[in-house]
């Protein structure tokens, strides 16, 4: 008798009015509310009602664009422009939820790991152990110009395979790996029992259990320790989106969850093989690193209806929608078929990108989830208190924890 198929895990990626550029023009869209906390709270509550494992919240430093390495559409006025800070959104909505993980995006190319470590540790406290962070690189001149501290060459997306493009990508993701290492060391810099809070003796902390991290690398020199005590999860979940070899290495060496963009089931074996090879080379063979597939979803009661809706959105946008991820326009049952096939091919879960909010989110929570449950592929209730627990990740011991005065 064969073993039962393990359940898949499910997340949604929230971005403005939805991932399609014309989403804000749909009848149920709420473009006037995109900068209001109630809008985001409502979306995350809907995701939690559907028992989703976590949500991610998109972010960027420069104004949104359809062209990630160019600025040719900056003058367009028919796109959503402007956004709130993802980490601050997460901190605002975390107390309004009880179970779902909350994973904001943070651009690590131009920010300081000390500040982000403190912000995500705080989010972990505010959410009672349900925090994570998706690290994102931004090696673009337009982003660098916002800070004026460094420069990047102007390279088109098509030229990323050139020697100059490869060097740019290699350096950006090497910096991101160092950044994540600093984050993890800062989260570990306070041992779990560093706070004593003993009024009779007047000792609030045990100074011997608060550690300098003394990190020295090519990109950062950080002495530490953190100013925030160790987060409830020990280390919040770290995620990254990966499309090619260098990003795959970042997932394997540094992340707990990697989001990838296969187009067919056949792509999954080669993608996961690259990530596992990087994981093994980094000495992480015994650790769990989940690989999730990203899919843009546009769902309707019939496949014809979904395709008609996509055609209407494309017409409003003035062009056919293109994405780094597969665009699925069909029924929830058809999407369940796809997810089941890709799950069997080796993906631990999926991060679905709703084309239109709230429409496609509600299709996920109210129709896709029951279909997956009917097939025995998704859970019927939350059974873990933390995001690490929901993902089957152990709570790590601080690397600086001491036994009889000697670091562990």
PyMOL commands that set and color helices and strands:
alter all, ss='L'
color gray80, all
select helices_A, chain A and resi 23-25+31-33+37-49+86-94+113-126+141-144+157-159+163-188+207-209+245-254+265-281+303-317+332-344+359-374+387-390
alter helices_A, ss='H'
color red, helices_A
select strands_A, chain A and resi 9-14+54-57+101-107+131-136+195-198+203-205+212-216+221-224+237-241+257-260+290-299+326-330+349-354+402-403+406-407
alter strands_A, ss='S'
color yellow, strands_A
deselect
rebuild
show_as cartoon
